Every structure is written in C-alpha cells, then in structure tokens.
Amino acid sequence: MDGPIVTISDGKVRGVAGKNICGGTIYKFLGIPYAKPPIGDLRFKGPQPVEPWDGVKDATRDGDASLSRDIFHSVEIKVDGSENCLVLNVFTKEIEPTDKPKPVMVYIHGGGFVCGSNNTSVYGPEFLLTRDVVLVVINYRLGIFGFLSSDDPTLDVPGNAGLKDQNLALKWVQKNIKSFNGDPGNVTIFGESAGGASVHFHVLSSASRGLFHKAILMSGAALCPWALGLPNIKLFAQHLGKPDASDSEILASLKTMPAEKLFELAEKAPDATVTGQRPLVPVVEKPNPTAFLTKHPFEIIKSGEYNKVPMMIGYVSHEGLLLEFMKKLFDLPPYQYSMGIPWFVRPNEAQAKKIVEIMSRTYKTPEEDHYMLAMDSIMTSEIIASVKHHLKTSNENIFVYRISVETKRNFLKYIKNLMDLPGTSHADELAFLFDIQAVPKLERDTLESLTVERFVNLWTNFATYGNPTPETASRFEKVDAVWPPSTSDKLVALGIGKDLELLETLPEQKRLQAWKEIFQQAPHTFDYLAL
C-alpha cells in the first residue's frame, strides 16, 4: 500500500497525500492512537499511554468518535462512535526532515462535552494548511464516558477524564510532533464552544504547564455556567433501580454495562444548560494524584497562578441562535425571562423578581428576543468577564474579537436551516477555518473566500508570531487591519464582519451593563463577573 510513512515514538504510521485549497500537497495522518482504549477496567479512569506496535499502522481513515449523538452528519441525529476513540489527526505540508520546524496548532472540538469529533468531514485541514503550520485535531471521551465523577477517593473516578485525555494528547504532541516537522516549543491550542472552554481549562490547570505556548478561546470559557458541574455518579442510582446504592455499587454497575446501554442511561440525566448545573461536564476535583482541576476557575484566575500565555478570546454576534437549533432537536418549553438566570446566581424570591424586571427593560419579549438573552446569560458576559479578570493577573497579550460576518458558509445557520435569521450563530465561524463538507463549496473572489483568507491569516499569524497582525507578516499573511491587544485600562476588540474594524466599545455594552446590575442583585456573583 502506497502512502507517506512517518516513525513516531510508538511505531510507524502510514498516511495519505492530499491537496490544500490552493492545490499544494499536504499529508494527512488520521486516527493515530495516543492512549490505550479506555475500556474494561479503564472505563471512566484517566487515560493511559498507548502501547507501541509492530509494523506500519494504517492512518488513512478517521478513527471513531466517542459514543455520542452525531449532530452534524445525520438528519435524524443518530448515535455513533465507540469507546475506542482516543485518536488524533495530524496534517503537515512536509514530511522530509527540515531545519526549520513549523508552528503547531492543536484543535479541540466543541459539542457541549457530549457530542462532536475530529472527523475530517467537519475539520478538514485544506484552509489552514495553506500556511506553514502543522495541524493536530484530537478526539476525547464525551458524556458519561469522559465526565462521570465521584467524590469518593477510593474509586479513582474523580472526574475530568475527558480533559485528561486532551492533556495526554498534548503530551503526545510534545513527544512526537517533530516527526511531522512541528515545533514542540511553539504549540497553540485552540477550540470552539466546549473546545474553547477546554482550552481555558488547560490555561488554568497546572497539569498542562509547558504543553502549549499560546491559546485561542472561541465562544467558550471556563467561567461559562454550562462548562462546570458537580460530582454526578449518584444521578444514575435511581435510573439503575438502586436509589440507595453507594457510589461504589453504582460504579460497579456502570463499569459492566454495554456501552450503548450506558449511553442510553446517561441521556436520562436532565441537562439544563442555563437554569441548572449540567450533569456530565468538567468538575472541581478533590485533590488526588491524577487531578486536573482542584479549584474553581474564577479562584485560579483571580490568584494569577495559571499558565500565562498570549491569548485570543472572542465570540460571535448572535451566540444564542444555538437555541433555535436546539428547538429543532428538542421539545423546549416556551422561553421565560426566569430561564435566563444562570444557576450560579441562586437568587431569592425578591432578587429573582428584580432580575426579571431588569431583563424586561433590556430585552424584547422572551419569545421574540430569547436567543439574545440566552447569549448574554451563558456566553458573552462570562467571556468578557474572563478577559477582564485575565487582564488583571497576566502580563501576556490578550486579543479580543467579535464576529458578525454573514455568508453562505455560516456553518450552523446553514446546516440547520437558520439562514433567514439575522446575525452570526454559535459555531458559524468554523467553516472559515476548516474545509467543512456540509456547506457550499468555496468560490474565488467572494465574501466567503475573503473571510476564509482573513480567518486563516489571523489565526495562523497568532500561532506563528503571537500577534494576529504582525508588522513582519509576509504579503501572503497580511490582513487589512491592525489589531492591538487589550489592556487592564482599555478593552478593544477586532470586529470581523464584512469589513474589519476596531471596536473600542462593544455593541453589547449596554446589555452587559444590565447584567452587571443583575449580578449586583446577588452579591456573591458580582465579583465573579465583574463586568
């Protein structure tokens, strides 16, 4: 069988050659295992390094996703994947050894910690690999497989196995990326939605120290209420028919259950994105030998004891259009103002009444403007708060952006038939960084092609230089804007719309001021979200 062969620490892998969007040759190595299959006694536990293999491993096809609902490839949203999912994809323009290693970009996919994968039909490298970078896209365990947790230290299931998977993948990159002409000393981690929150968790975790050098948080942060939960194993006692069972007894049942049955059981746990803590997401662990996160994200940011690296952090103009997509999947109740109160606010009756009054004068009726309210409630306010807190405790550059471009390639709007709604939806920007098969093919000399060029240059410039608009950029890397970092005295953002513009006042500023007033109603959250 023909194809490029690369030797890594665990054995040889055979990839396949392809073309980038400009016709240049690229090399793809797909489904490379970076950990042992997390099955049997390894189910729910932290990942173990993969065992070396003999011969040449085929790396020409995508590996399995973590068992989950495939929301991007099927009209009926079918369940797909397997437990044997700890694989990654590597893309490079050169496999012959070179004296000049290339910047490495490691992408962590989104999907609310319960769905998604690194499949090339969504995360195709053909755009980013027009630039001189090495791209890695990883899988990790999702849902109950990656985020089951118990606070019983004897069970060795403290939670965050999915984040520990990501951490092991970053260690794999440090060990092996030279074989693909990548520079282990210049690694940028980036991700969107739950992937953006995951990137933020790595910034905050001492376990990931030294594994990356820059970070891009796209529409997600560790402070978002949907990104942090509580130890959850007892949620499943009732569904197992064992309401009084101990954590040990519940775990014994879950470990022996067939994967498909376990997935069905996990879906019975209510998943309230706004009004309650989600059941199968990252948690603050009790200190333990494999811990990834042992303090609340806000406390870590406030302390300044985290991995200080240059960051890009941003959001899209209408994040909450994601709710319109969710309405197509689930039978959601009519939206009420009270549903926009994040769970961590925990207001009493008088405070809740005042909060609803503030919402009613800030937003249109719940049904008419609920996606804007939802966006501010669980996304924008926490992302901006993350920026402001980091600006107080880090001396590294932080570049803020806001995306409002509307084209035929706006990913989520296109695939979920939301194109008639105004604004840029959550996940829309993915099709400007990746060659996604589900959206219209890119045509030259269009707003779509200009937008792709801008995104690719901004993101790869940051990975290469630590600055998305460096003066030293080549003519192929130039962007028609100068994007300065924000400071503790002044937050500025690059507006990425039909044109690029520097925003010294965010369009959401008035709404964010309303949220500042909302959080003042419950003082324990005011410092947390110091808007």
N, C-alpha and C positions, 0 to 999 in steps of 0.2 A: 504493500500500500504506500503510495507516494504522499509526501507532505513534510513540512519542516519538523525536525526533531530537536528538542532542547533538553539538556540534562539539568535537573534540579536536585535538591538535597535528598529527595525520596525516590528518585528514579528518572527514567526518561519519559517524555510526553511527546506525542505526535499531534501537531496542529494542522491547520489548513490555511492556504493563502486566499486572500480576497482583495477587494479594491475599496478605497475610500471614495467619498463623493466626487473627488476631483480625478479619479482614475488611477491614483497612486497605489502601489502594492502595500498591503498590510497583512499581518499574520495573526491568526486567531487560535487561541488555545482554550478550549471550552471544557467545563465540567471537571477541572482538576481538583481532586480531593485534598483538603487541607487538615482534616480531622478524621478520626475513626467514625464510622457510622454510629450515631447516638441511639443505639437500640439495645434491647435486653437490659442488663444492669446499668447501662449508661444512659438510659432514658431519664430525662429531667435533670441530669447532672451536668456539671461543667464539661466542656469538650476536652478530648484527649488528642494529642498529635497523631497524624496519620502514620500507619506503619509503612515502611519502604516496600517497594515492589520490584520484581524482576521483569526484564524485558521492556517493551515500549508500551506505555498506556495510551490508548486512543483518546485524544482530546479534540475531537472534531464535531461533537454534538453537545448541546446544552444538557446539563445534569438536571436531576429532579428538583422541583421546588419543595419547600417544606409543605407538608399536607395542609391545604387551605382552599378557600374558595377563589377560583380564578376569575377575577372581576374584569380582566382586560381582553380575554381571548374567546369568550363564550357568551352568547346571548342569554343562555339560561343560568349563567354563573355557576358552573359545575364545580365539584370538589375534585382537586387534582393534586399530584405530588406524592411524596413519601417521606418517611423518617430519615432515609439515607440521602440527606440534602446538603451536607456541609462541603460544598464545592465552590469554586470561583472560576471566573473567566479572565484571561489576560490577553491584551491586544497591544501589538507593537509594530512599528514600521521597519525595524531592523532586528535580525537575529544573529547576524555575524558580529563578533565582539567589536566594540568601539571604545576609543579612548575617552569619549565624552558621554557619560551616562545621561539619560533623559529624566526630566521631572516625572514623578509618578502621581497619578490621580486615582484614588480608591473610592468607588461609589458604593453607598449603602442605600438600598431601595426602601421606598415607603410602603404604606399599606396598613397603617394603624397598628403595627405589630401583630396583625392577624392574617395578612394576605400579602401577595407580591412575590417576586422572584428576580433573579438576574438574567432571565431569558433574553436572548439577543433579538427576538422579535419586538421587544419593547426597548431594550437598552443596547441598540446597535451602535457600534463604535465609529461608523463611517464619517461622522461630522468631526468629532473630537480628534480623530486620528489624521485629520488634515494638518494638524500641528504636531510639533516634535515632542510628544509626550507618550508615556506608557500608561494605559488604562487598565484598571482592575475593577471588576464588578463582582460582588460577593453575595452568596446566599447565607442565611442564618435561620435558626429554628424560630417558628412563629407560634402564636397562640399558646395553648396548654403545653406544647412540646418545648417551647422556649422560655415560658414565663410562669410555669407553676412554681409556687413558693410556699414555704412553711417556716415559721419562726422557731421550730423545734430543731436545735443544733445537732441532734443525734441523727437526723435523717439525711443530711448532706444535700438538701434541696432548698438552699436559702433564696433562690430566685435568680433572675437575670442571666439564665443560661444563654439566651439569645444574644445578649450584649457580650457575654464571654466568648461566644462563637466569633463575633466580629473582632474581638480582641485577639483571638488566636489567628484569625485571617491576617490581621495587621502584623503579627509576629512572623507569619509565613512570608509576607511581603518583605520584611526586613531580611529574612534568610535567603530568599530565592529571586528577588526581582532583578538582581544583577544579571541573571541568566537570560533575561529578556531586554537587557541594556537599560534597565531602570536604575535610578539613583536612590538607594535606601536612605540617603541623607537629605532627600528633598521629596517628601511624601505629603500630598494634600488629600485629606479626607473630605468628601462632600456627600450630601444626601438631601432628599426632599421628604417633607412630611415626617413620618416616623423615622425616616432616614436622617432628616435634619435634626430631630431630637436625639437620635442615636449619636450623631456627630458631636452634639453638645455634651452628651453623657461622657464621651471619650475625652473631651476637653476637661471635664470635671473629675475624671477618675485617675487616681494615682496609678492604677493598674495599666493604663495606656501611656504612661510617661515615656517619652523617647521614641514612640512608634510612629509619630507623624509630626509635621512641622508647620502646617497651615490647615485651616478648617473653613468650610463653607456650609452654613446652615440655611437651607432653603425651605421656607414655610414650615418651620418646626423648631421647637426649643424645649429644653428640659423643664422649663417653668410652665409650659402649656398644661392645663389640667388633665388632658387626655393622655399625657405621657407618663404619669406616675400613679401607681396603685398601692394596694396593701397586700400582705400575705394572704393567699387566696385558697389554700387547699381545702378549707372547711366548707367553701361554697358548694363542693361537689358531694358532700356527705348525704344530703337529702336526695339528690338525684341518683345516688348509688343505693338508696333504700336503707341507709345506715346513718340516721340523723344523729346518733350519739357516738359515732365512731371517733376514735382518736386520729390524729394526723398520721401516725404510723399505720393504722389499719386502712385509712383512705389511700395512702401511698401504695400499700401492698396491692390493693385492688386496681389502682390506676396503672401500675407498672406491668401487670399481666394482661391488661385489656388489649384486644386487637386495635391497631392504630386507627382504623376507620370508626370503630365504636367509640374510641376515646375522643375523636374529633366531634362526633355527634353529641357526646356528653358535654363537651366544652361549650358547644353552641347553646346549651340550655342556660348558661350563666348570663344574666342580664348585662348588657354592655352599654351603659349610659354615658355617652361621650361628654355631656355637659353637666348634667344635674347630679351625677354620682361618680365615685371613683371607679375606673374601669377594672375589670377582674383580671385580665391576662396581659399585663404590661409591666415595665420595669418597676422595681420596688427599692426602698431603702433597706438594705440588709443589716442584720445584726453582725457585728464584727466576726469574721470567720476566715479560715486560711485561703479560701478562693474568692473572697469578697471583691466585688467590682464597685459598689456604691454603698457607703455606710453612713452618709449624712444627706440631709435634704439638699437638693441642688442650690436653693437660694442661700443656704448657710455656707456652702462651699464657695459660691461666687463672692459673697459678702466677705469671707475670710481672706480671699485672694490666694488661697492655697489650691491652685489648679494648674493645668498645663497652659501657660501663657504663650500663645502663638498668634500670628496675624489671622484675622477672621474676616470673612464676608458673611453678612447676615441680611436676609431680606424676606419679602412677602409679595403677594400679588394683590391687585386692587379689589378683587371680589372672592376672597378665600371661601366665603360661606356658600358659594354656588355648589360646593360639595354637598350641601344639604339637599339641593334639587336632585342631584344624582342619587343620594341615599333614599329619597322619596320614591324613586323608580325601583329600588330594591326592596324596601321595607314599607310596611303599613304604619307610617308615622302618625301620631295624633296631631290635631290642629295645634299650631305653634302658639304658645302664650309667652308674654314677657317674662314670667317667672322661670320659664325653661332656659332663659339666657343667663341665669345667675349661676356662675361656676360653683361647683360643690365645695371648694375650699373656703368660700366666703362664709358659709354657715350662719346666715343672719337670723335674728329672732323675728317675731311677727311684725313688730314695729319697723325694724330695719328693712325687712323684705318689702313692706308697703312703700317705704320711702324710695327704695331702689326701683320699684316698678314705676313710681311717679317720674323719676329721672329718665328712665328708659322711654316712657311715653312721650316726653317732650323732646327727646333726642332722635327717636326713630318714628317712622310711619307705623301704621298698624302692624301687629305681629305677622299676619299673613302676607302683607304687602312687602315688608322690609325685613323679614326674619333672617334671611341669609346674611344681611349686613350686620344685624345684631349678633348672630352666631359667630361671625368672623371676628368681631371685636372681643366677644366674650372669651373665646377659647384659643385665639390665634394672635391677632395683631397686637393686643395690649401686652401679652406676655412676651412676644418677640421684641417689641420696643423696650419693655422693661429689662429684658436680658441685655440688650445693647447698653442701656444706661447704667446698669449695675457693673457690667464688664468695663465700661469706660472709667469707672471709679477705682477699679482694682487692678487694671492691666495697663502696661505701658506699650503694648503692641498695637499696631494699626488695626482699626475696625472699619470696614467699608460697608455701608448700608445701602440697600437698593429697594425699589418699589417697581413692580412690573404691571403695566397696564396695556400692553400691546394686544391687539385683537386681529387674528389672521385665520386662515383656513387650517392652520396647523395647531391651533389651541387645543391641546390633547384631550383633556377630559370633556370639554364642551363638545368637541367633535364626536368622540366615540359614544357619548351618552345623549346625543341629540339635544344639546342645550345651546346651539349656535344662535338661536333667536333671542337669548338673554344677553343684556349688556354686561361688559366687564370681562376681566381675566379671572378664570376659575383656578382654584387649588389644583395643582398638577399640570396646568396648561403649559408651563414653560418647558416641560420635559422634552417635547418634540422639537425644541430649538437647540437642545444639546445632544439628543440621541436620534438616530435614524429609526423611527418607530413605524412599523409596517402598517398599522391600522389607520394612519392619517394620510391625506393626499400626498402624492409624490412631490418632492421639492422641485420647483421650476426656477430657472435662472431669471435674474433681473426682476424679481418681485419683492414685495414687502417681506414675504416669508424667507426668501434667500438672504436678504439684507439682515433680517432679525437673527437668523441662524449664524451668519458671519459675526455679528456683534456678540452674541452669547458665547460662541466658541472662543473668540479673541479675549473677551473679558475674563472668562473662567480659566483659560489656559495661561493667559498672562499672569493672573494671580498665582497660579500653580508654579509658574516658571520664575517670576520675579518678586512675588509677594506684593504686587501692585497691579491692579487690573488695567491701568492706563499709564504704563511707564514711559518716560521720555525716550528710553533706549529701545523701545519696541521697533522691530523691523517694519517695513512697509506692508508686509503681509499680516502683521499683528496689530496694526494701528486701529484705533477706534475714534470716531468723531466726537470725543468728549474728554474732559479731564475730570477724574473722579477722586476727590480728596477724601481722606479718612475723616471720620467724626472725632470730636474731642469731648472731654467731660464738660466743656463750656458750650459746645455747639454741635447738635446733631444735624448732619446733612445727608441727603440720600440721592443716589442716581435714579432718576425716573426713566424706566425703559419702556417707552411707548412706541408710537410710530416714529417719533424722534427721541433722541436722548436729551435730557435736561437735568440740571442740578436743582434739587428741591431743598430749599432752606426752611420751608415749612411743609410738613406732611399734609396731604389733603384730608387725612383722618384726624388732624389735630383737635378739632372741636369735639369730635366723638371721644377721643382719648381723654379730653378734659372731663367729659361726662363720666367716664369710667374712673377717673381719679376721684370724683365726687362719690361715685358708687362705692368704691373701696373704702372711702372715709366713713361710710356707714358701719363698717365692720373693721375697727381699727387694727385688728390682728393681721389683716391683709394689706394694710396701707403701705407699710414699709416694703413688703414683699413685691408689690407692684408700684413702685414709686414713679409714677408717670409724670 
